C-alpha cells in the first residue's frame, strides 16, 4: 500500500461520518463479542468441571504470549507511521504492527472454543475474527499482511496447542 491509496481510504471514511462510525462499532463490537464469548465459555466449562477447561484457558493464553513476543521482535511500523499519515481513529502505538494481536487472539479463541466448547461457536467466532481483520485494515492501523499473519498465527498456535494438550493432558 502506498501513501496515496492510504490517504484515499482515510479521506473516504472521513467524508462519510456514518460509515466511519459503523466501522468503529463493527470493529469494537466484534472484539467485545469475541472476548465476551471467551469469558462465557470459560465460565461454562469451569462450572461443568469440563477437563477441556484447561486447554480452553491455556491455548489462547499461549497464543497471546507467543504472539506478543513475536510482534515485539518484528516491531514493524504501523501503516500510518510508515506512510506519514494519520489513522482513521487516534492511536499512539508506532510499531508492533505484525502480526495483529487482535487477529491472532481472535483466531486462537475461535479455534480453541470450536474444539473445546462447541463447533458452531468456533465458526461464529471465526467470522468475527475476519471482521476484526477487515476493520483493522480499513481503519488504517494494520497492513493486510499484518492481519493475515495474525489470523494464520492464531490458528496455527491453537491447532498446535490443542494437539499438544491432547497428548500431555486431556483428550479433546
N, CA, C and O of each residue as an XYZ file, in Angstrom:
688
protein
N       0.855     -1.172      0.000
C       0.000      0.000      0.000
C       0.903      1.238      0.000
O       1.901      1.296      0.718
N       0.538      2.197     -0.800
C       1.291      3.444     -0.817
C       0.507      4.535     -0.084
O      -0.666      4.362      0.244
N       1.181      5.659      0.163
C       0.580      6.741      0.944
C      -0.662      7.309      0.254
O      -1.617      7.693      0.929
N      -0.663      7.366     -1.081
C      -1.800      7.918     -1.805
C      -3.052      7.066     -1.577
O      -4.119      7.601     -1.274
N      -2.927      5.757     -1.720
C      -4.077      4.867     -1.525
C      -4.544      4.894     -0.072
O      -5.742      4.868      0.210
N      -3.585      4.948      0.836
C      -3.931      5.018      2.260
C      -4.749      6.277      2.534
O      -5.801      6.212      3.170
N      -4.263      7.424      2.052
C      -4.977      8.691      2.269
C      -6.363      8.666      1.618
O      -7.320      9.199      2.178
N      -6.472      8.051      0.443
C      -7.777      7.945     -0.213
C      -8.773      7.198      0.670
O      -9.926      7.609      0.798
N      -8.327      6.107      1.273
C      -9.222      5.328      2.141
C      -9.613      6.144      3.364
O     -10.784      6.171      3.740
N      -8.641      6.811      3.992
C      -8.947      7.618      5.173
C      -9.883      8.769      4.796
O     -10.820      9.076      5.532
N      -9.625      9.407      3.641
C     -10.480     10.510      3.195
C     -11.901     10.027      2.925
O     -12.865     10.721      3.246
N     -12.036      8.831      2.330
C     -13.359      8.290      2.036
C     -14.160      8.144      3.328
O     -15.307      8.584      3.401
N     -13.563      7.532      4.340
C     -14.274      7.351      5.618
C     -14.506      8.683      6.323
O     -15.578      8.904      6.887
N     -13.525      9.563      6.299
C     -13.692     10.856      6.971
C     -14.781     11.699      6.316
O     -15.404     12.526      6.982
N     -15.019     11.501      5.016
C     -16.086     12.228      4.323
C     -17.459     11.613      4.577
O     -18.480     12.202      4.225
N     -17.483     10.439      5.182
C     -18.742      9.722      5.456
C     -18.793      9.345      6.940
O     -18.452      8.221      7.309
N     -19.214     10.272      7.776
C     -19.214     10.027      9.220
C     -19.988      8.775      9.640
O     -19.600      8.098     10.592
N     -21.065      8.470      8.943
C     -21.834      7.274      9.310
C     -21.046      6.003      9.007
O     -21.065      5.058      9.795
N     -20.367      5.978      7.888
C     -19.538      4.811      7.546
C     -18.387      4.676      8.534
O     -18.044      3.572      8.956
N     -17.799      5.804      8.897
C     -16.705      5.786      9.870
C     -17.200      5.273     11.224
O     -16.540      4.453     11.861
N     -18.359      5.758     11.656
C     -18.933      5.302     12.930
C     -19.282      3.813     12.861
O     -19.055      3.075     13.819
N     -19.833      3.377     11.731
C     -20.185      1.959     11.579
C     -18.933      1.079     11.634
O     -18.955      0.000     12.228
N     -17.853      1.537     11.019
C     -16.601      0.783     11.061
C     -16.082      0.667     12.496
O     -15.636     -0.397     12.923
N     -16.147      1.759     13.217
C     -15.688      1.743     14.608
C     -16.537      0.794     15.453
O     -16.004      0.019     16.248
N     -17.840      0.856     15.281
C     -18.757     -0.003     16.040
C     -18.553     -1.472     15.657
O     -18.520     -2.344     16.525
N     -18.418     -1.739     14.366
C     -18.226     -3.129     13.917
C     -16.924     -3.707     14.459
O     -16.900     -4.832     14.958
N     -15.851     -2.942     14.362
C     -14.565     -3.428     14.849
C     -14.561     -3.643     16.354
O     -14.170     -4.706     16.837
N     -14.995     -2.638     17.085
C     -15.014     -2.741     18.546
C     -16.035     -3.772     19.014
O     -15.789     -4.506     19.971
N     -17.186     -3.827     18.336
C     -18.212     -4.798     18.707
C     -17.756     -6.228     18.492
O     -18.035     -7.102     19.312
N     -17.054     -6.471     17.392
C     -16.551     -7.821     17.119
C     -15.520     -8.233     18.164
O     -15.527     -9.371     18.633
N     -14.645     -7.317     18.523
C     -13.645     -7.616     19.565
C     -14.350     -7.920     20.884
O     -14.027     -8.905     21.548
N     -15.302     -7.086     21.265
C     -16.025     -7.293     22.521
C     -16.788     -8.619     22.505
O     -16.823     -9.327     23.512
N     -17.391     -8.953     21.379
C     -18.151    -10.208     21.282
C     -17.238    -11.418     21.424
O     -17.604    -12.392     22.083
N     -16.057    -11.371     20.817
C     -15.111    -12.495     20.936
C     -14.703    -12.681     22.394
O     -14.723    -13.800     22.908
N     -14.338    -11.598     23.057
C     -13.886    -11.734     24.442
C     -15.027    -12.100     25.385
O     -14.822    -12.853     26.337
N     -16.216    -11.583     25.137
C     -17.358    -11.957     25.972
C     -17.678    -13.441     25.802
O     -17.944    -14.139     26.781
N     -17.652    -13.919     24.562
C     -17.903    -15.348     24.318
C     -16.816    -16.200     24.975
O     -17.098    -17.263     25.528
N     -15.590    -15.727     24.910
C     -14.484    -16.476     25.516
C     -14.670    -16.591     27.031
O     -14.556    -17.679     27.596
N     -14.953    -15.475     27.673
C     -15.158    -15.494     29.127
C     -16.365    -16.354     29.478
O     -16.314    -17.143     30.421
N     -17.447    -16.205     28.726
C     -18.634    -17.017     28.975
C     -18.355    -18.505     28.817
O     -18.799    -19.310     29.636
N     -17.629    -18.874     27.780
C     -17.307    -20.283     27.559
C     -16.398    -20.820     28.667
O     -16.573    -21.950     29.123
N     -15.431    -20.010     29.094
C     -14.561    -20.447     30.196
C     -15.381    -20.675     31.469
O     -15.185    -21.668     32.168
N     -16.291    -19.758     31.762
C     -17.137    -19.921     32.953
C     -18.010    -21.168     32.839
O     -18.172    -21.905     33.812
N     -18.571    -21.404     31.655
C     -19.406    -22.586     31.430
C     -18.577    -23.866     31.589
O     -19.013    -24.808     32.251
N     -17.383    -23.900     30.984
C     -16.521    -25.086     31.098
C     -16.087    -25.312     32.550
O     -16.021    -26.452     33.009
N     -15.794    -24.236     33.262
C     -15.384    -24.359     34.669
C     -16.552    -24.858     35.518
O     -16.373    -25.740     36.358
N     -17.739    -24.303     35.307
C     -18.907    -24.725     36.081
C     -19.240    -26.189     35.825
O     -19.691    -26.894     36.728
N     -19.018    -26.644     34.596
C     -19.287    -28.042     34.249
C     -18.135    -28.966     34.650
O     -18.199    -30.181     34.468
N     -17.082    -28.357     35.201
C     -15.869    -29.106     35.569
C     -15.355    -29.924     34.378
O     -14.887    -31.053     34.524
N     -15.460    -29.317     33.215
C     -15.031    -29.989     31.986
C     -13.508    -30.040     31.935
O     -12.848    -29.027     32.165
N     -12.950    -31.193     31.640
C     -11.493    -31.295     31.529
C     -10.925    -30.384     30.430
O      -9.750    -30.018     30.471
N     -11.746    -30.026     29.470
C     -11.287    -29.156     28.380
C     -11.096    -27.713     28.831
O     -10.557    -26.897     28.083
N     -11.529    -27.394     30.040
C     -11.354    -26.034     30.545
C      -9.901    -25.600     30.459
O      -9.619    -24.480     30.033
N      -8.979    -26.458     30.853
C      -7.560    -26.076     30.897
C      -7.005    -25.804     29.511
O      -6.211    -24.882     29.329
N      -7.414    -26.594     28.540
C      -6.989    -26.318     27.162
C      -7.584    -24.994     26.693
O      -6.901    -24.191     26.057
N      -8.865    -24.767     27.008
C      -9.531    -23.533     26.597
C      -8.889    -22.308     27.245
O      -8.892    -21.224     26.662
N      -8.348    -22.473     28.430
C      -7.683    -21.372     29.112
C      -6.250    -21.188     28.607
O      -5.832    -20.067     28.315
N      -5.504    -22.280     28.505
C      -4.063    -22.205     28.242
C      -3.697    -21.949     26.786
O      -2.726    -21.242     26.514
N      -4.447    -22.504     25.853
C      -4.072    -22.364     24.439
C      -4.164    -20.908     23.977
O      -3.192    -20.410     23.409
N      -5.283    -20.196     24.189
C      -5.295    -18.779     23.800
C      -4.275    -17.940     24.582
O      -3.713    -16.982     24.050
N      -4.040    -18.311     25.850
C      -3.033    -17.581     26.620
C      -1.651    -17.757     25.998
O      -0.877    -16.804     25.915
N      -1.344    -18.973     25.564
C      -0.063    -19.216     24.905
C       0.032    -18.433     23.598
O       1.087    -17.883     23.281
N      -1.060    -18.379     22.840
C      -1.060    -17.597     21.597
C      -0.809    -16.119     21.895
O      -0.050    -15.455     21.190
N      -1.451    -15.616     22.941
C      -1.255    -14.214     23.327
C       0.205    -13.951     23.680
O       0.795    -12.986     23.194
N       0.790    -14.795     24.516
C       2.169    -14.574     24.961
C       3.173    -14.724     23.821
O       4.055    -13.882     23.652
N       3.037    -15.798     23.037
C       3.962    -16.018     21.930
C       3.805    -14.950     20.843
O       4.795    -14.453     20.306
N       2.570    -14.606     20.527
C       2.323    -13.586     19.514
C       2.816    -12.216     19.939
O       3.354    -11.466     19.125
N       2.636    -11.885     21.207
C       3.116    -10.598     21.714
C       4.637    -10.529     21.629
O       5.192     -9.494     21.258
N       5.309    -11.619     21.968
C       6.768    -11.651     21.853
C       7.212    -11.545     20.395
O       8.172    -10.839     20.085
N       6.519    -12.242     19.507
C       6.858    -12.200     18.088
C       6.715    -10.795     17.522
O       7.608    -10.313     16.825
N       5.610    -10.141     17.814
C       5.405     -8.797     17.258
C       6.380     -7.789     17.846
O       6.761     -6.835     17.168
N       6.793     -7.983     19.099
C       7.812     -7.101     19.678
C       9.151     -7.324     18.979
O       9.909     -6.380     18.753
N       9.433     -8.584     18.639
C      10.671     -8.888     17.941
C      10.692     -8.344     16.521
O      11.718     -7.838     16.066
N       9.579     -8.443     15.823
C       9.499     -7.931     14.447
C       9.435     -6.404     14.454
O      10.109     -5.744     13.663
N       8.628     -5.854     15.343
C       8.441     -4.407     15.534
C       8.255     -3.655     14.214
O       8.926     -2.656     13.956
N       7.351     -4.143     13.399
C       7.051     -3.492     12.124
C       6.302     -2.186     12.381
O       5.384     -2.154     13.201
N       6.681     -1.114     11.694
C       5.948      0.152     11.859
C       4.506      0.032     11.384
O       4.208     -0.703     10.443
N       3.628      0.757     12.042
C       2.226      0.819     11.638
C       2.130      1.552     10.300
O       3.005      2.356      9.978
N       1.077      1.287      9.513
C       0.956      1.969      8.217
C       0.981      3.493      8.343
O       1.625      4.170      7.542
N       0.290      4.028      9.334
C       0.241      5.476      9.481
C       1.607      6.048      9.852
O       1.895      7.201      9.529
N       2.446      5.273     10.517
C       3.797      5.719     10.842
C       4.681      5.655      9.597
O       5.376      6.615      9.264
N       4.644      4.515      8.920
C       5.494      4.317      7.743
C       5.127      5.273      6.607
O       5.996      5.700      5.848
N       3.847      5.605      6.491
C       3.397      6.444      5.379
C       3.268      7.919      5.758
O       2.945      8.752      4.912
N       3.519      8.239      7.023
C       3.467      9.628      7.461
C       2.081     10.239      7.405
O       1.919     11.401      7.033
N       1.078      9.447      7.779
C      -0.307      9.921      7.764
C      -0.939      9.671      9.124
O      -0.251      9.299     10.074
N      -2.223      9.871      9.217
C      -2.941      9.638     10.472
C      -3.896      8.468     10.285
O      -4.474      8.311      9.209
N      -4.072      7.638     11.321
C      -5.060      6.563     11.217
C      -6.470      7.147     11.307
O      -6.654      8.304     11.687
N      -7.430      6.352     10.962
C      -8.825      6.791     10.997
C      -9.257      7.139     12.424
O      -9.996      8.097     12.647
N      -8.785      6.348     13.375
C      -9.076      6.590     14.788
C      -7.738      6.781     15.501
O      -6.805      6.019     15.249
N      -7.618      7.767     16.377
C      -6.326      8.054     17.018
C      -5.714      6.816     17.680
O      -6.391      6.055     18.372
N      -4.439      6.648     17.449
C      -3.699      5.527     18.016
C      -2.273      6.006     18.242
O      -1.672      6.621     17.362
N      -1.735      5.725     19.419
C      -0.410      6.218     19.758
C       0.709      5.258     19.358
O       1.826      5.694     19.080
N       0.422      3.962     19.327
C       1.469      2.979     19.060
C       2.033      3.171     17.658
O       1.289      3.338     16.691
N       3.372      3.142     17.564
C       4.021      3.404     16.297
C       4.548      2.128     15.635
O       4.766      2.108     14.424
N       4.750      1.089     16.398
C       5.295     -0.157     15.861
C       4.440     -1.342     16.266
O       3.259     -1.200     16.581
N       5.060     -2.516     16.253
C       4.404     -3.763     16.657
C       3.136     -4.028     15.852
O       2.100     -4.404     16.400
N       3.240     -3.825     14.550
C       2.085     -3.999     13.678
C       1.918     -5.440     13.202
O       0.807     -5.865     12.884
N       3.019     -6.193     13.151
C       2.998     -7.543     12.570
C       3.353     -8.571     13.618
O       4.403     -8.427     14.244
N       2.567     -9.585     13.852
C       1.201     -9.801     13.393
C       0.209     -9.045     14.276
O       0.541     -8.632     15.387
N      -0.976     -8.874     13.783
C      -2.015     -8.169     14.533
C      -2.437     -8.981     15.755
O      -2.884    -10.122     15.636
N      -2.287     -8.372     16.930
C      -2.660     -9.068     18.170
C      -4.164     -9.309     18.236
O      -4.604    -10.370     18.679
N      -4.954     -8.330     17.798
C      -6.405     -8.542     17.781
C      -6.739     -9.785     16.968
O      -7.578    -10.592     17.367
N      -6.079     -9.932     15.829
C      -6.395    -11.049     14.933
C      -5.904    -12.380     15.463
O      -6.637    -13.367     15.410
N      -4.664    -12.436     15.981
C      -4.209    -13.751     16.441
C      -4.930    -14.190     17.700
O      -5.127    -15.388     17.903
N      -5.325    -13.269     18.540
C      -6.108    -13.661     19.720
C      -7.498    -14.157     19.314
O      -7.961    -15.188     19.802
N      -8.156    -13.422     18.423
C      -9.495    -13.826     17.993
C      -9.468    -15.173     17.282
O     -10.348    -16.007     17.499
N      -8.469    -15.391     16.440
C      -8.374    -16.665     15.720
C      -8.078    -17.816     16.669
O      -8.662    -18.892     16.536
N      -7.181    -17.606     17.623
C      -6.854    -18.661     18.588
C      -8.064    -18.998     19.451
O      -8.313    -20.170     19.733
N      -8.809    -17.998     19.866
C     -10.013    -18.228     20.661
C     -11.054    -18.980     19.838
O     -11.690    -19.905     20.344
N     -11.235    -18.594     18.578
C     -12.230    -19.250     17.720
C     -11.914    -20.737     17.551
O     -12.790    -21.585     17.721
N     -10.686    -21.042     17.222
C     -10.308    -22.447     17.013
C     -10.415    -23.226     18.319
O     -10.933    -24.343     18.341
N      -9.932    -22.642     19.394
C      -9.946    -23.331     20.687
C     -11.364    -23.601     21.173
O     -11.671    -24.712     21.605
N     -12.224    -22.601     21.105
C     -13.601    -22.815     21.571
C     -14.368    -23.721     20.628
O     -15.275    -24.434     21.057
N     -14.019    -23.704     19.354
C     -14.634    -24.638     18.422
C     -14.325    -26.077     18.792
O     -15.160    -26.963     18.610
N     -13.127    -26.313     19.313
C     -12.720    -27.663     19.712
C     -13.140    -28.003     21.139
O     -13.506    -29.146     21.415
N     -13.093    -27.039     22.041
C     -13.318    -27.324     23.461
C     -14.740    -27.080     23.945
O     -15.154    -27.654     24.952
N     -15.488    -26.246     23.250
C     -16.832    -25.907     23.716
C     -17.891    -26.340     22.703
O     -18.695    -27.228     22.987
N     -17.895    -25.720     21.527
C     -18.926    -26.030     20.527
C     -18.461    -25.587     19.146
O     -18.114    -24.421     18.961
N     -18.446    -26.491     18.177
C     -18.030    -26.103     16.826
C     -18.802    -24.916     16.246
O     -18.185    -24.067     15.603
N     -20.131    -24.814     16.444
C     -20.820    -23.633     15.896
C     -20.315    -22.319     16.508
O     -20.235    -21.301     15.821
N     -19.978    -22.349     17.785
C     -19.422    -21.159     18.425
C     -18.086    -20.803     17.782
O     -17.814    -19.633     17.512
N     -17.263    -21.800     17.541
C     -15.987    -21.560     16.868
C     -16.177    -20.943     15.498
O     -15.420    -20.054     15.107
N     -17.179    -21.403     14.763
C     -17.451    -20.860     13.424
C     -17.877    -19.393     13.500
O     -17.404    -18.567     12.718
N     -18.760    -19.072     14.430
C     -19.204    -17.682     14.593
C     -18.023    -16.800     14.985
O     -17.869    -15.695     14.465
N     -17.199    -17.282     15.892
C     -16.035    -16.501     16.316
C     -15.019    -16.365     15.185
O     -14.315    -15.358     15.103
N     -14.940    -17.366     14.317
C     -14.069    -17.267     13.152
C     -14.513    -16.152     12.215
O     -13.686    -15.411     11.683
N     -15.812    -16.038     12.017
C     -16.349    -14.950     11.194
C     -16.036    -13.606     11.844
O     -15.663    -12.654     11.160
N     -16.189    -13.530     13.158
C     -15.864    -12.281     13.870
C     -14.378    -11.954     13.757
O     -14.014    -10.783     13.652
N     -13.517    -12.966     13.776
C     -12.072    -12.733     13.622
C     -11.777    -12.106     12.257
O     -10.939    -11.209     12.155
N     -12.452    -12.568     11.222
C     -12.269    -11.991      9.880
C     -12.812    -10.561      9.844
O     -12.219     -9.690      9.208
N     -13.928    -10.316     10.519
C     -14.472     -8.950     10.604
C     -13.486     -8.025     11.318
O     -13.276     -6.888     10.897
N     -12.890     -8.517     12.390
C     -11.880     -7.734     13.111
C     -10.725     -7.405     12.171
O     -10.261     -6.265     12.132
N     -10.263     -8.391     11.418
C      -9.151     -8.180     10.487
C      -9.490     -7.098      9.468
O      -8.686     -6.200      9.217
N     -10.682     -7.187      8.883
C     -11.088     -6.185      7.890
C     -11.165     -4.796      8.511
O     -10.719     -3.820      7.908
N     -11.723     -4.703      9.704
C     -11.849     -3.405     10.369
C     -10.484     -2.802     10.682
O     -10.301     -1.590     10.572
N      -9.530     -3.637     11.070
C      -8.184     -3.136     11.402
C      -7.492     -2.567     10.164
O      -6.806     -1.548     10.247
N      -7.670     -3.219      9.031
C      -7.065     -2.723      7.787
C      -7.783     -1.460      7.320
O      -7.135     -0.475      6.966
N      -9.115     -1.483      7.316
C      -9.874     -0.319      6.864
C      -9.624      0.907      7.735
O      -9.637      2.035      7.244
N      -9.396      0.687      9.022
C      -9.126      1.807      9.930
C      -7.703      2.337      9.786
O      -7.359      3.374     10.352
N      -6.883      1.618      9.028
C      -5.532      2.098      8.763
C      -4.523      1.816      9.849
O      -3.462      2.440      9.870
N      -4.817      0.889     10.760
C      -3.864      0.598     11.832
C      -3.027     -0.651     11.558
O      -2.090     -0.946     12.301
N      -3.362     -1.386     10.490
C      -2.594     -2.564     10.087
C      -2.576     -2.673      8.575
O      -3.491     -2.221      7.885
N      -1.522     -3.280      8.082
C      -1.473     -3.696      6.675
C      -2.252     -4.996      6.548
O      -2.473     -5.692      7.539
N      -2.669     -5.323      5.327
C      -3.344     -6.580      5.074
C      -2.469     -7.759      5.506
O      -2.971     -8.730      6.073
N      -1.175     -7.678      5.243
C      -0.264     -8.766      5.630
C      -0.206     -8.947      7.143
O      -0.010    -10.066      7.617
N      -0.371     -7.875      7.910
C      -0.374     -7.970      9.378
C      -1.548     -8.804      9.876
O      -1.389     -9.668     10.738
N      -2.726     -8.536      9.322
C      -3.913     -9.245      9.805
C      -3.947    -10.679      9.296
O      -4.379    -11.583     10.012
N      -3.493    -10.892      8.064
C      -3.438    -12.266      7.553
C      -2.439    -13.097      8.352
O      -2.699    -14.256      8.672
N      -1.301    -12.499      8.669
C      -0.311    -13.192      9.501
C      -0.885    -13.452     10.894
O      -0.653    -14.515     11.471
N      -1.626    -12.497     11.431
C      -2.246    -12.672     12.742
C      -3.248    -13.808     12.756
O      -3.246    -14.634     13.669
N      -4.106    -13.852     11.744
C      -5.092    -14.932     11.668
C      -4.399    -16.287     11.527
O      -4.760    -17.245     12.210
N      -3.414    -16.367     10.650
C      -2.693    -17.636     10.443
C      -1.941    -18.051     11.696
O      -1.940    -19.227     12.059
N      -1.307    -17.104     12.355
C      -0.566    -17.407     13.581
C      -1.517    -17.918     14.655
O      -1.230    -18.918     15.313
N      -2.643    -17.242     14.835
C      -3.605    -17.658     15.853
C      -4.150    -19.049     15.600
O      -4.249    -19.860     16.520
N      -4.503    -19.326     14.352
C      -4.997    -20.662     14.003
C      -3.896    -21.697     14.226
O      -4.139    -22.749     14.815
N      -2.694    -21.398     13.757
C      -1.580    -22.342     13.893
C      -1.242    -22.660     15.338
O      -1.073    -23.825     15.697
N      -1.144    -21.638     16.160
C      -0.819    -21.859     17.577
C      -1.940    -22.637     18.251
O      -1.671    -23.524     19.061
N      -3.187    -22.323     17.933
C      -4.318    -23.044     18.542
C      -4.301    -24.517     18.143
O      -4.487    -25.391     18.990
N      -4.080    -24.796     16.870
C      -4.049    -26.189     16.422
C      -2.900    -26.939     17.098
O      -3.085    -28.054     17.587
N      -1.729    -26.333     17.125
C      -0.584    -26.983     17.794
C      -0.830    -27.146     19.286
O      -0.520    -28.188     19.864
N      -1.386    -26.117     19.903
C      -1.650    -26.188     21.340
C      -2.677    -27.254     21.690
O      -2.505    -27.994     22.658
N      -3.737    -27.331     20.905
C      -4.757    -28.356     21.154
C      -4.200    -29.753     20.900
O      -4.512    -30.697     21.627
N      -3.379    -29.876     19.873
C      -2.734    -31.165     19.581
C      -1.837    -31.572     20.754
O      -1.874    -32.718     21.201
N      -1.029    -30.624     21.252
C      -0.141    -30.917     22.376
C      -0.954    -31.275     23.621
O      -0.605    -32.204     24.350
N      -2.033    -30.537     23.861
C      -2.869    -30.820     25.018
C      -3.449    -32.224     24.965
O      -3.587    -32.886     25.994
N      -3.785    -32.669     23.780
C      -4.394    -33.996     23.640
C      -3.405    -35.102     24.005
O      -3.817    -36.214     24.333
N      -2.119    -34.812     23.953
C      -1.108    -35.816     24.306
C      -0.674    -35.736     25.757
O      -0.450    -36.764     26.396
N      -0.551    -34.526     26.283
C       0.021    -34.401     27.623
C      -1.010    -34.191     28.728
O      -0.690    -34.344     29.907
N      -2.209    -33.852     28.372
C      -3.185    -33.551     29.429
C      -4.459    -34.355     29.223
O      -4.551    -35.506     29.649
N      -5.412    -33.762     28.586
C      -6.743    -34.356     28.477
C      -7.119    -34.485     27.024
O      -7.022    -33.512     26.276
N      -7.548    -35.669     26.598
C      -8.020    -35.789     25.208
C      -9.199    -34.853     24.974
O     -10.083    -34.704     25.817
N      -9.180    -34.226     23.794
C     -10.265    -33.301     23.464
C     -11.306    -34.065     22.774
O     -12.332    -33.504     22.391
